[in-house]
Amino acid sequence: MRSLLAFGLATTQALATAAVASASPDIKDRIAAIPGVRIISEGTSGTARTFVLGIQQPVDHHRPRGARFEQRFSLLHKAETKPMVLHTSGYHLPGTISASEPARLVDGNQISVEQRFFPPSRPSPADWDKLTIWQAANDHHRIVSAFKKIYGARWLSTGASKGGMTSVYHRRFFPRDVDATIAYVAPNDVVNDRDVYGEFIRNVGNDPTCNRRLEGVQRQILQHRDEIVSRLEAKGYTYEQFGGAHRALEVLVLDTPFTFWQYETQARCALVPGSGASVDDLWTFIDKTVGWDFYTDAGVAPYETYYYQSGTQLGWPEADESAVRDLLRHPGVSVPRTMVPAEIEFPRFDRRAMADIDRWVRYQGSRLLFVNGQNDPWSAEPFRLGPGTRDSLSFAVPGGNHGSNIAKLPEEERALATAAVLRWAGVSAPATLSASDDEGPDSLDALRARRD
């Protein structure tokens, strides 16, 4: 009699639970109920549901009731009870909605945010004074605050390159928004005038002859500049932003060793043309590394927001002119101001911004994980842990480039990094990753696609 009664009670409870579950609002309805959020599109990615969304943001967070603009972001939804990963892109919203490495590790949800002032997430008219790391951090804070009402489990933040920088900036201003931050290949240019990038590139790798050949490529291109400029103009490229094709060519030449080590590996050194290379060989090499179409009007226009930020707060790598100084006609042209339309005014460079971020990381930061690439020029000036940094880790992938991630670390360091991410996310076991697992916005292919 008691067992039948227990069975009846259990059945009644199960039916009640099922009824409550069926009555729970769908995730789409919960999103639509958030004030200021608009569903732009929806779809699926494997078993996850995906949404491209828009949120109304103040142009100036100092005046939250003033002018507004719509900022795009995406949601990869698995379950409201799983951890959430805030992926700060630092650039445009990725074209496909896919999980970053931390989201894959913890089998979590993910929100990816387009950086303010990258079209279409740009106020109209655009008040460029409102493009600061503080304003962007407030954008992310408002998104986190809105979606924590739905996703109550642990939150992590992540990003690669400028996206990794952005995740640290957000954390500095709103340290309690997320439980931990995983930043990949994120440079930290604390003092812009104290630059080590040139020295790093001249000595990177384990074969000095590779860098000497790269310097030879630079010189040979400038020695054949007239023929190469004719080829470029014949392809229909324009260079009004640079003040002419010859100025743009010099920017490209100075960037060649940097870009080679950013995207390639030591093994690719065999493909660098030697002395006496033909113009065709030089052309092919540049086309496969830097890309002739990047330093053109159409190539740099999508990145004016990045160059503005570099020239006003973030800092930038000083172009190393030492190997070709005698061949340059326009020295000093490779600076952010060259890449941004003249009608956009630059304020005085804010030397305090990165110094403030650096102090926070070294003296107040906690639960930070930095993953860099040993051969990646952007890792020449990395974020460094300090005496006040708590529960944090920093690793470099041996021989790694700008596509370095946790999966590519040596086994012991990979285990330490993975354990930290899982602990911070409150997850007991990771999904299976391998060193070749390059899906998602942290991948080198995705970074190349973003550049192209």
KOLLUMFI-380051 format. One record per residue (C-alpha): z, y, x; residue in three letters. Coordinates in steps of 0.2 Angstrom, whole numbers, plus 5000, padded with zeros to 4 digits. Layout:
residues N
ZYXAla...
//
This chain:
residues 452
500050005000Met500450125014Arg498850085023Ser497850115008Leu498750285005Leu498450335024Ala496650285022Phe496450395006Gly497350545015Leu496250525030Ala494650515020Thr495250675010Thr495550765026Gln493850715034Ala492950775018Leu493950945018Ala493550965037Thr491650935033Ala491651055019Ala492451195030Val491151155044Ala489751165031Ser490351325025Ala490551405042Ser489151535045Pro487651495056Asp487651575073Ile486151675067Lys487151745053Asp488551785065Arg487451875076Ile486651975062Ala488352025057Ala488752115073Ile488552305071Pro487152375080Gly486352215085Val484552165079Arg483751995080Ile482052025088Ile481451835089Ser482151665089Glu481651495096Gly482351345105Thr482551285123Ser482851095123Gly484351065112Thr484851255113Ala484451385101Arg483751545109Thr483651725103Phe482951885109Val484052025103Leu484252215104Gly485852315104Ile486052505101Gln486852585116Gln487452755120Pro486252845132Val487852925139Asp489452815137His490452975140His489753035123Arg489752875113Pro489252965097Arg487753045105Gly485952985107Ala485652805108Arg484352685114Phe484052495110Glu484352375125Gln483552205125Arg484552045129Phe484351865126Ser485551725120Leu485451545124Leu486651465112His487351285114Lys489051295105Ala490351425101Glu491651325110Thr490751315126Lys490951435141Pro489851595141Met488851655156Val488351835156Leu486851845167His486452025173Thr484652025177Ser484652195186Gly482852215181Tyr481752175166His482252035154Leu481551875160Pro480051815151Gly480751645147Thr482551605141Ile483251475153Ser484951435160Ala485551505177Ser486351385189Glu488151425183Pro487651405165Ala486851235170Arg488451185180Leu489651215165Val488351165152Asp488751335144Gly487951475133Asn487151615142Gln486751805138Ile485451885149Ser485352075149Val483952195153Glu484452335164Gln484452505156Arg482952615159Phe481852455162Phe480552465148Pro480752445134Pro482652465136Ser482352655140Arg482952805131Pro481652925125Ser481653055132Pro482352975148Ala483753065155Asp483752985173Trp485453065177Asp486152925165Lys485552785176Leu487152745186Thr488052585189Ile489552655179Trp488352675163Gln487552505166Ala489252425167Ala489752505151Asn488152425143Asp488752255148His490552285143His489952335125Arg488952175124Ile490352065130Val491652145118Ser490452115103Ala490051935108Phe491851885112Lys492151885094Lys491051735093Ile491251645110Tyr493051625113Gly493051505128Ala492951565146Arg491651695152Trp490851695169Leu489551825175Ser488151795187Thr486551865194Gly485351855209Ala484851995221Ser484952155211Lys485652055197Gly487051995208Gly487452165213Met487452225195Thr488752085190Ser489952145204Val489752325198Tyr490152275180His491652175186Arg492352315196Arg492352435181Phe492852305169Phe493752165179Pro494452075163Arg492852065154Asp492451895162Val493551765171Asp492451755187Ala490851815195Thr489551715204Ile488351825214Ala486851765223Tyr485951845238Val486652015233Ala486652145247Pro488052275249Asn487352425258Asp489052515260Val488552645272Val486652685269Asn486452775286Asp487152625295Arg485752505294Asp485652325302Val484152255293Tyr482952295307Gly483952205320Glu484252065309Phe482352035306Ile481952055324Arg483151905328Asn483151805312Val482651615313Gly482651495328Asn480951535335Asp480851705343Pro478951685344Thr478851685325Cys479451865324Asn478351915339Arg476851855329Arg477351945314Leu477452105324Glu475752065330Gly475052045312Val475752225309Gln474852295324Arg473252205320Gln473152265302Ile473452445307Leu472152425321Gln470952375307His471552495294Arg469952575290Asp469052405286Glu470552345276Ile470752505266Val468952495262Ser469252315255Arg470752375245Leu469752515237Glu468352405233Ala469552295223Lys469952445212Gly471752475218Tyr472352655216Thr473652735227Tyr474052905219Glu475952875219Gln475852845238Phe474752995242Gly473252885247Gly472852705253Ala473252735271His475052785267Arg475252635255Ala474552525269Leu475852585281Glu477252545268Val476552365266Leu476352335285Val478152395288Leu478752275274Asp477852125280Thr479152045291Pro480552085278Phe479552005264Thr479051855275Phe480851805278Trp481451845261Gln480251725252Tyr479751595266Glu480651475278Thr480551435296Gln479351305293Ala478051435287Arg478051515304Cys476551405309Ala475551505296Leu475751675304Val474151725313Pro474151745331Gly473351875342Ser471551905340Gly471551845322Ala470051895311Ser470252025297Val469951875285Asp471451785292Asp472551935291Leu471951975274Trp472351795268Thr474051795276Phe474651955268Ile473951905251Asp475051755252Lys476651845258Thr476752025253Val475252025241Gly473952165243Trp474252215225Asp476052255226Phe476052425235Tyr474852495223Thr475052615208Asp475152465196Ala476152365208Gly477652485210Val477652565193Ala478652425185Pro480052455198Tyr480252645197Glu481952615190Thr482552505204Tyr481852625217Tyr482752765208Tyr484352675209Gln484152635227Ser483752815231Gly485252885222Thr486752755223Gln486252585229Leu485552625246Gly484052535254Trp483452445270Pro482752575283Glu481052525287Ala480952465305Asp479452555313Glu479852505331Ser478452375333Ala477052495327Val477752665329Arg476252715340Asp475052665327Leu475852755312Leu475052905304Arg476352935291His478052885299Pro479552895287Gly478452855271Val479352695267Ser480852765257Val481252755238Pro480652935235Arg478852875239Thr478952745225Met479552855211Val478452985202Pro478753165208Ala479253225190Glu480853115191Ile482053215201Glu483253135213Phe485053195213Pro485953205229Arg486253025236Phe487952965230Asp488852905246Arg490452855237Arg489752735225Ala489452585236Met491052625246Ala492052615230Asp491252445226Ile491652375243Asp493452435243Arg493652345226Trp492952185232Val494052185248Arg495652245241Tyr495652205222Gln494352075219Gly494751905212Ser493751745207Arg492151805216Leu490951685223Leu489551745235Phe488051635240Val486851705253Asn485451645263Gly485651635282Gln483851695285Asn483651815270Asp483551995276Pro484452045260Trp485951945266Ser486052055282Ala487352165274Glu488252055262Pro489852075251Phe491352035262Arg492951965256Leu494552065262Gly496452055263Pro496652095245Gly495251975238Thr496051835228Arg495451655224Asp493651695231Ser492351615241Leu490851665252Ser489451545258Phe487751555267Ala486451425265Val485851365282Pro484051435285Gly484051495267Gly483051635260Asn483151735244His483151585233Gly484751515240Ser485951445227Asn487451325226Ile486351175225Ala485651205242Lys487351225251Leu487951085263Pro488850955254Glu490651005258Glu490351185253Glu489351145238Arg490851035232Ala492051185235Leu490851305226Ala490551195211Thr492451155209Ala492851345209Ala491551375195Val492151235185Leu493951285187Arg493551465182Trp492551405167Ala493951285162Gly492751135163Val493150965170Ser491550895175Ala489850975181Pro488150935175Ala487150855189Thr486250975201Leu485150935216Ser484551045230Ala482851055222Ser483551115206Asp482651285205Asp482551305186Glu483151465178Gly483251655184Pro484051615200Asp482551525207Ser481451585221Leu479951555209Asp480751665196Ala481051805209Leu479251795215Arg478651805197Ala479751955194Arg479052035210Arg477251995205Asp
//
